[in-house]
Amino acid sequence: MTQDKRTGAVLDYYNAHPISEQQILEKLQRDGLNSKDLTEDILQNYDQDHYGGTDANDALAELTGLRESDHVLDVCCGLGGPSRYLAHKYDCRVTGIDLTESRIVGARRLTEMTRLDGRVDFQTGNALSMPFEDATFDVLISQEAFCHIPDKGQLVAECARVTKPDGRFAFTDILVTPRVTEDIRTRLLAGMAFQELNSTESYAATLEREGFEVVEVQNLAEPWRIILSERLKMYRGLKDQTVERYGQAHFDKWDSAYSFFVGLYETGELSGGRFLARRRPAT
Ligand SMILES: C[S@@+](CC[C@H](N)C(=O)[O-])C[C@H]1O[C@@H](n2cnc3c(N)ncnc32)[C@H](O)[C@@H]1O
């Protein structure tokens, strides 16, 4: 598959994702909440597109020792749920970047609604080539997104470039175990737009090679196994909305790909990891 086709597959996947700005606003309305009075304390329960909700954001904040004076880059920020949460709770400044324009449009609108746009801003862009100066950010975070990015060496090098010396980089991602087969990787590429999946060891080696020192790695296989089966139920609960918006065939294709993915956590082919790395000062 060419680079353009791979990028196109990720865009198609997120432009038709069951979690969207529209779906969030509809759910708020169904719960009797008026978007005019929206606050981050409310929205944070609706807009997190990763595993573990706001607790997962706190885990990254704690790992990095997040401070008010930090400028954070949320790499692959999606609709901006973690960006808003961190800015609101830790009083820091956050910039989010995402490949999918519709995600950034939604992120900006949701941020204006919660009046956090003075401290949180967003840009459309590819994490493999980011529109930021060298050594701009104190902290980089990312959640459940690097699986969609094909070249982890280039990705980590680009993350290193925009991080200040001694800056902190904390992220979570879907990982493979030695049990994963080529056939499984191919199905995950077709069904979930996962371009390249790494193991704990290959990530650690890439981080060390591209300018970071690995400080800590946490194994998330078991908590994610539990979270993912709940998430599958949640997506199935959105069936009517998804069918109405994208059609039955889309829902069936999505459901089949997602349940295959979730099953791989039950059988141990997939795992998850939370990494903390520190940017080595230039020598
Ligand atoms: C599972 S969502 C995570 C969103 C967000 N991190 C959160 O936790 O709510 C993954 C996001 O990665 C973005 N993405 C995928 N490939 C990317 C790339 N090469 N550069 C920037 N963003 C990318 C997608 O557009 C999508 O919004």
The ligand as an SDF file (V2000), in Angstrom:
LIG
                    3D

 27 29  0  0  0  0  0  0  0  0999 V2000
   -8.0550    6.8550   18.9520 C   0  0  0  0  0  0  0  0  0  0  0  0
   -7.9560    8.5010   18.3630 S   0  0  0  0  0  0  0  0  0  0  0  0
   -7.2660    9.2320   19.8210 C   0  0  0  0  0  0  0  0  0  0  0  0
   -7.7090   10.6470   20.0440 C   0  0  0  0  0  0  0  0  0  0  0  0
   -7.2040   11.3010   21.3390 C   0  0  0  0  0  0  0  0  0  0  0  0
   -5.8020   10.9880   21.5830 N   0  0  0  0  0  0  0  0  0  0  0  0
   -8.0170   10.9240   22.5550 C   0  0  0  0  0  0  0  0  0  0  0  0
   -7.4660   10.2150   23.4080 O   0  0  0  0  0  0  0  0  0  0  0  0
   -9.1910   11.3280   22.6740 O   0  0  0  0  0  0  0  0  0  0  0  0
   -6.5430    8.4730   17.2500 C   0  0  0  0  0  0  0  0  0  0  0  0
   -6.3060    9.7770   16.5010 C   0  0  0  0  0  0  0  0  0  0  0  0
   -5.0510    9.6890   15.8130 O   0  0  0  0  0  0  0  0  0  0  0  0
   -5.1280   10.5130   14.6570 C   0  0  0  0  0  0  0  0  0  0  0  0
   -4.0220   10.1780   13.7440 N   0  0  0  0  0  0  0  0  0  0  0  0
   -3.7990    9.0210   13.0950 C   0  0  0  0  0  0  0  0  0  0  0  0
   -2.6840    9.1070   12.3420 N   0  0  0  0  0  0  0  0  0  0  0  0
   -2.1590   10.3390   12.5430 C   0  0  0  0  0  0  0  0  0  0  0  0
   -1.0050   11.0250   12.0620 C   0  0  0  0  0  0  0  0  0  0  0  0
   -0.1460   10.4550   11.2120 N   0  0  0  0  0  0  0  0  0  0  0  0
   -0.7690   12.2870   12.4900 N   0  0  0  0  0  0  0  0  0  0  0  0
   -1.6460   12.9030   13.3570 C   0  0  0  0  0  0  0  0  0  0  0  0
   -2.7560   12.3040   13.8200 N   0  0  0  0  0  0  0  0  0  0  0  0
   -3.0280   11.0360   13.4360 C   0  0  0  0  0  0  0  0  0  0  0  0
   -6.5100   10.1990   14.1240 C   0  0  0  0  0  0  0  0  0  0  0  0
   -6.9530   11.1880   13.2120 O   0  0  0  0  0  0  0  0  0  0  0  0
   -7.3260   10.1240   15.4220 C   0  0  0  0  0  0  0  0  0  0  0  0
   -7.9410   11.3550   15.7110 O   0  0  0  0  0  0  0  0  0  0  0  0
  1  2  1  0
  2  3  1  0
  2 10  1  0
  3  4  1  0
  4  5  1  0
  5  6  1  0
  5  7  1  0
  7  8  2  0
  7  9  1  0
 10 11  1  0
 11 12  1  0
 11 26  1  0
 12 13  1  0
 13 14  1  0
 13 24  1  0
 14 15  1  0
 14 23  1  0
 15 16  2  0
 16 17  1  0
 17 18  1  0
 17 23  2  0
 18 19  1  0
 18 20  2  0
 20 21  1  0
 21 22  2  0
 22 23  1  0
 24 25  1  0
 24 26  1  0
 26 27  1  0
M  CHG  2   2   1   9  -1
M  END
$$$$
